[in-house]
């Protein structure tokens, strides 16, 4: 037998190759398991670990009767994994696009996004495993999508805020934006109670990125948010918003606001502005429409401000409702100066303080302001809540403009009592008139009555909050009687009369300052009043900015705003089922007014 010949050269080649292979494998293992151990361990953990935030459900917002104003629904964010798609499913993309309400082209673009660059600092690319197709899809639609069985298309469940009544009370409710941040209104003010506490869980996922519940290691449940009950009444809010629609159609104003509240508690029953917006589509609404004009827009209040000078002078005992005020003189001597008094629309002669209110005399109010004096007039302005925020709680509120006495010029003492040289918000005027209706006590306006849990138990009550006593109870009652005479055939607000009820109120018509001077064509018309005057149940404020009138007519508060007060008031009376006041009360009221006129 012959011995087998083995080439030494081939032998060393094979031996070297095997050794090199084992050395390379060993080196690679050392590199992976020793040198880069920490980095690859973290990558492996990320690939298998599934850390999921469990979102808490945001609490509901309801009105005083329990009607739903804002709630949270479960929706699905649908997307696809470009790496998992298969060509055979392309035929189903048209159906998928129809379910999602998008174009097939959008799915094609998403499917093509397979990789992305890691940026300048880190070279290389990374596979894209998720591309969003539709942010919010209802659960029923998502079940249809699942039935298509398109590999790589799946969804993530999440919560979405819903406002079922769309524009209703939008400036009170506010909204939660796409980043789940409460942006304004009740949503922002009560966010601490509404948002709840998110939970989380840690588990593992398989190679197809599906969670393996059996491997959950840690899990902390979410605590859902509490619910908020507002003082708003949806039916009254409806009445107010329907009236605003009429005002906008009839007068085409720049804006309009209506506020309704209970004067004794300060609870807001309705608040609306025009223009408004839909909180469900806040991102498409103009920013100007999202502004709560009842809190942010400033205007000179005009005659509605006269309650300050009249109430202050009577509260100081300087005059009674029967005292005579000379409205014939155009000037008055104060110290060593002659002050020019504002004019009245019609000569009024010498009239009682009660008639000053009834006829809305500018000269009469100016004389009462001078009688009070600079310091006391300013202090009563502050006491009624002007020049400061009402602390309503919703962002965007302004404190208005009320200059300190040291900044007054020679005419301020005669112009401030008639609502000039001061800028206010509709809410400030509303709160001031509510103080007159509430025995002289200024209340903090509030829109939340309580915070409660899912069992209905009250967690945090929001009780009525008195701010201060502005005028005495007796003075407030006498001032109410004067304001009732305003809403009569002899007064300036006869269009605010509500049959069967005694109404107390005051009109306001202010010329706007255009290019540095008062304009004869641009007005703010307002009316603020309450009823029944002897036991007020509701205060209503109407402010209309620049109503467009027919040729030859001016946008007076008694013409534009007072009828809106009447219609809103009649709607509330019908809704509440209020019975008309007795004839005896009406006769007694007329007798008092005749005595005041003598």
Residue pairs with C-beta under 8 A, 6 or more apart in sequence:
32 40
48 204
48 205
49 202
49 203
49 204
49 205
50 202
50 203
50 204
50 205
50 211
51 200
51 201
51 202
52 200
52 201
52 202
52 203
52 211
53 198
53 199
53 200
54 198
54 199
54 200
54 201
54 220
54 221
54 222
55 158
55 159
55 198
55 222
56 195
56 196
56 197
56 198
56 199
56 222
56 223
56 224
56 225
57 72
57 159
57 196
57 222
57 224
57 225
58 72
58 159
58 161
58 176
58 194
58 195
58 196
58 224
58 225
59 72
59 193
59 194
59 195
59 196
59 224
59 225
59 226
59 227
59 228
60 68
60 70
60 71
60 72
60 227
60 228
61 68
61 69
61 70
61 71
61 173
61 186
61 187
61 190
61 194
61 227
61 228
61 230
62 68
62 69
62 227
62 228
62 229
62 230
63 69
63 229
63 230
63 232
63 233
63 234
63 237
64 229
64 230
64 231
64 232
64 233
64 269
64 449
65 233
65 234
65 235
66 229
67 234
68 164
69 163
69 164
69 165
69 168
69 169
69 173
69 230
69 232
69 234
70 161
70 162
70 163
70 173
70 186
70 187
70 279
71 161
71 162
71 164
72 159
72 160
72 161
72 162
73 138
73 159
73 160
73 162
74 139
74 157
74 158
74 159
74 160
75 136
75 137
75 138
75 139
75 157
75 158
75 159
75 160
76 136
76 137
76 138
76 139
76 141
76 142
76 155
76 156
76 157
76 158
77 132
77 134
77 135
77 136
77 137
77 155
77 156
77 158
78 100
78 132
78 133
78 134
78 137
78 142
78 145
78 153
78 154
78 155
79 110
79 130
79 131
79 132
79 133
79 153
79 154
79 155
79 156
80 107
80 110
80 111
80 130
80 131
80 133
80 150
80 152
80 153
80 154
81 129
81 130
81 131
81 152
81 153
81 154
81 209
82 110
82 111
82 112
82 113
82 114
82 128
82 129
82 131
82 152
83 114
83 127
83 128
83 129
83 152
84 151
84 152
84 208
85 111
85 150
85 151
85 152
85 153
86 151
86 152
89 150
89 151
89 152
92 148
92 150
93 104
93 107
93 108
93 150
94 104
95 148
96 107
96 145
96 148
96 150
96 153
97 103
97 104
97 106
97 107
99 137
99 141
99 144
99 145
100 133
100 134
100 137
100 141
100 145
101 134
102 133
102 134
106 133
107 133
110 131
110 132
110 133
111 131
113 128
113 131
114 127
114 128
115 125
115 126
115 127
115 128
116 125
116 126
116 128
117 124
117 125
118 124
118 125
118 126
129 209
133 153
135 178
136 160
137 145
137 155
142 155
145 153
145 155
161 175
161 176
161 187
161 279
162 280
163 170
163 173
163 175
163 278
163 279
163 280
165 234
166 278
166 279
166 280
167 241
167 276
167 277
167 278
168 234
168 237
168 238
168 241
169 232
169 234
169 237
169 270
169 271
169 272
170 185
170 276
170 277
170 278
170 279
170 290
171 185
171 271
171 272
171 273
171 276
171 290
171 291
171 292
171 293
171 294
171 394
172 185
172 186
172 230
172 232
172 268
172 271
172 292
172 394
172 447
173 185
173 186
173 187
173 279
174 182
174 183
174 184
174 185
174 186
174 187
174 188
174 189
174 279
174 394
175 182
175 183
175 184
175 185
175 187
175 279
175 280
175 282
176 182
176 183
176 187
177 183
177 282
177 283
178 283
182 188
182 191
182 194
182 195
183 282
184 290
184 292
184 394
184 395
184 396
185 292
185 394
186 228
186 230
186 394
186 447
186 448
187 194
188 394
188 395
189 393
189 394
189 395
189 448
190 228
190 448
190 451
193 225
193 226
193 228
193 451
193 459
193 460
194 225
194 226
194 227
194 228
195 225
196 222
196 223
196 224
196 225
196 226
197 222
197 223
198 222
199 219
199 220
199 221
199 222
199 223
200 218
200 219
200 220
201 216
201 218
201 219
201 220
202 216
202 217
202 218
202 219
203 211
203 212
203 213
203 215
203 216
203 217
204 211
204 212
204 215
205 211
205 212
206 212
224 454
226 451
226 452
226 453
226 459
227 451
227 452
227 453
227 454
228 448
228 450
228 451
228 452
229 448
229 449
229 450
229 451
229 452
230 447
230 448
230 449
231 262
231 265
231 267
231 268
231 269
231 446
231 447
231 448
231 449
232 268
232 269
232 270
232 271
232 447
233 269
233 270
235 575
236 260
236 269
236 270
236 571
236 572
236 575
237 269
237 270
237 271
237 272
239 270
239 568
239 571
239 572
239 575
240 258
240 260
240 270
240 271
240 272
240 568
241 272
241 276
243 258
243 564
243 567
243 568
243 571
244 256
244 258
244 272
244 273
244 274
245 274
246 564
246 567
247 253
247 256
247 274
247 544
247 547
247 560
247 564
248 256
248 274
248 275
251 544
251 547
251 548
251 549
251 555
251 560
252 547
252 548
253 274
253 544
253 545
253 546
253 547
253 548
254 545
254 546
255 273
255 274
255 275
255 293
255 297
255 545
256 273
256 274
256 542
256 543
256 544
256 545
257 271
257 272
257 273
257 274
257 293
257 294
257 297
257 426
257 541
257 542
257 543
258 270
258 271
258 272
258 540
258 541
258 542
258 543
258 564
258 568
259 268
259 270
259 271
259 294
259 426
259 427
259 430
259 539
259 540
259 541
260 268
260 269
260 270
260 271
260 538
260 539
260 540
260 541
260 568
260 572
261 267
261 268
261 269
261 430
261 434
261 445
261 538
261 539
262 269
262 537
262 538
262 539
263 434
263 435
263 437
263 438
263 443
263 530
263 536
263 538
263 539
264 438
264 443
264 464
264 536
265 443
265 446
265 464
266 431
266 434
266 443
266 444
266 445
266 446
266 464
266 465
267 446
267 447
267 449
267 464
268 445
268 446
268 447
269 538
271 294
271 447
273 291
273 292
273 293
273 294
275 286
275 288
275 289
276 289
277 285
277 286
277 289
277 290
278 285
282 290
291 297
291 396
292 394
292 396
292 397
293 426
294 425
294 426
294 427
294 430
294 543
295 390
295 392
295 394
295 396
295 397
295 398
295 425
295 426
295 427
296 396
296 397
296 398
296 425
297 425
297 426
297 545
298 398
298 400
298 401
298 423
298 424
298 425
299 423
299 424
299 510
299 512
299 524
299 526
299 543
299 545
300 419
300 420
300 421
300 422
300 423
300 424
300 510
300 512
300 524
301 419
301 422
301 424
301 429
301 508
301 510
301 526
302 418
302 419
302 420
302 508
302 509
302 510
302 524
302 526
302 557
303 360
303 362
303 365
303 418
303 419
303 492
303 506
303 507
303 508
303 509
303 557
304 419
304 429
304 433
304 506
304 507
304 508
304 526
304 527
304 528
304 557
305 416
305 417
305 418
305 419
305 422
305 424
305 429
305 508
306 356
306 357
306 360
306 365
306 417
306 418
306 419
306 506
307 384
307 432
307 433
307 436
307 479
307 483
307 506
308 377
308 380
308 381
308 384
308 386
308 417
308 432
309 365
309 366
309 368
309 369
309 372
309 377
309 380
309 417
310 353
310 356
310 357
310 365
310 368
310 479
310 482
311 380
311 384
311 436
311 470
311 471
311 475
311 476
311 479
312 368
312 372
312 376
312 377
312 380
312 471
313 319
313 353
313 368
313 369
313 371
313 372
314 320
314 321
314 353
314 471
314 475
314 478
314 479
315 380
315 471
315 472
315 475
316 372
316 376
318 368
318 371
318 372
319 325
319 353
319 368
319 371
320 353
320 478
321 352
321 353
321 354
321 478
321 481
321 482
321 596
322 352
322 353
322 354
322 596
323 352
323 353
324 350
324 351
324 352
325 350
325 351
325 352
325 353
325 356
325 361
325 363
325 364
325 367
325 368
326 350
326 367
327 344
327 347
327 348
327 349
327 350
327 351
327 356
327 361
327 363
327 364
327 367
328 347
328 349
328 350
329 341
329 363
330 340
330 341
330 343
330 363
331 338
331 339
331 340
331 341
332 338
332 339
332 341
332 366
332 367
332 370
332 414
333 339
334 370
334 413
337 410
339 370
339 410
339 411
339 413
339 414
340 411
340 414
341 362
341 363
341 366
341 367
341 414
342 362
342 363
342 366
342 414
342 415
342 418
342 420
343 362
343 363
344 359
344 361
344 362
344 363
348 355
348 359
348 361
348 363
348 364
351 359
351 361
351 364
352 596
352 597
353 364
353 368
353 482
354 481
354 482
354 485
354 593
354 596
354 597
355 361
355 364
355 596
355 597
356 364
356 365
356 368
357 479
357 482
357 483
357 485
357 486
357 506
358 482
358 485
358 486
358 488
358 490
358 491
358 492
359 491
359 492
360 486
360 492
360 506
360 507
362 418
365 417
365 418
366 413
366 414
366 415
366 417
366 418
368 417
369 377
369 413
369 414
369 416
369 417
370 413
370 414
372 380
374 405
374 408
374 413
375 405
377 413
377 416
377 417
378 402
378 404
378 405
380 470
381 387
381 402
381 416
381 422
382 388
382 402
383 442
383 468
383 470
384 432
384 435
384 442
384 470
385 428
385 431
385 432
385 435
385 442
385 467
386 400
386 402
386 422
386 424
386 428
386 432
387 399
387 400
387 401
387 402
387 422
388 399
388 400
389 397
389 398
389 399
390 397
390 425
390 427
390 428
390 431
390 444
390 445
391 397
391 444
392 427
392 445
392 446
392 447
393 446
393 447
393 448
394 447
397 425
397 427
398 425
400 422
400 423
400 424
400 425
400 428
401 422
401 423
402 422
402 423
403 412
403 421
408 416
408 421
411 421
412 421
415 421
416 422
419 508
419 510
420 510
426 526
426 541
426 543
427 445
429 508
429 526
429 528
429 541
429 543
430 445
430 528
430 539
430 541
431 442
431 443
431 445
432 442
433 505
433 506
433 528
433 529
433 530
433 539
433 541
434 442
434 443
434 445
434 530
434 539
435 441
435 442
435 443
435 470
435 471
435 476
436 471
436 476
436 479
436 480
436 483
436 504
437 476
437 480
437 504
437 530
437 536
437 539
438 476
438 536
439 473
439 476
439 477
440 469
440 470
440 471
440 472
440 473
440 475
440 476
441 466
441 467
441 468
441 469
441 470
442 466
442 467
442 468
442 469
442 470
443 464
443 465
443 466
443 467
444 464
444 465
444 466
444 467
446 462
446 464
446 465
448 462
449 461
449 462
450 458
450 459
450 460
450 461
450 462
451 458
451 459
451 460
451 462
452 458
452 459
453 459
471 479
480 504
480 533
480 534
481 504
481 533
481 589
481 592
481 593
481 596
482 596
483 504
483 505
483 506
483 529
483 533
484 502
484 503
484 504
484 533
484 589
484 593
485 491
485 593
485 596
486 492
486 493
486 504
486 505
486 506
486 507
487 493
487 494
487 496
487 497
487 503
487 504
487 505
487 529
487 562
488 494
488 497
488 593
492 507
492 557
492 558
493 505
493 506
493 507
493 527
493 529
493 557
493 558
493 562
494 558
494 562
495 558
495 559
495 562
495 563
495 566
496 503
496 505
496 507
496 527
496 529
496 558
496 562
496 563
496 565
496 566
496 569
497 503
497 566
498 531
498 566
498 569
498 570
498 573
499 580
500 580
500 581
501 531
501 532
501 569
501 573
501 578
501 580
501 581
502 531
502 532
502 533
502 534
502 581
502 585
502 586
502 589
503 529
503 530
503 531
503 532
503 533
503 569
504 529
504 530
504 531
504 533
504 536
505 527
505 528
505 529
505 530
505 562
505 565
506 527
506 528
506 529
507 526
507 527
507 556
507 557
507 558
507 561
507 562
508 524
508 525
508 526
508 527
508 528
508 557
508 561
509 523
509 524
509 525
509 526
509 554
509 555
509 556
509 557
509 558
510 523
510 524
510 526
511 518
511 519
511 520
511 522
511 523
512 518
512 519
512 522
512 523
512 524
512 546
513 519
514 522
522 546
523 546
523 547
523 554
523 555
523 556
524 543
524 544
524 545
524 546
525 543
525 544
525 547
525 555
525 556
525 557
525 559
525 560
525 561
526 541
526 542
526 543
526 544
526 557
526 561
527 541
527 542
527 557
527 558
527 561
527 562
527 564
527 565
528 539
528 540
528 541
528 542
529 539
529 540
529 565
530 536
530 537
530 538
530 539
530 540
531 537
531 538
531 569
532 581
533 589
534 581
534 585
537 576
537 578
538 569
538 572
540 565
540 568
540 569
542 561
542 562
542 564
542 565
542 568
543 561
544 555
544 560
544 561
544 564
546 555
547 555
547 560
548 555
549 555
549 559
549 560
553 559
572 578
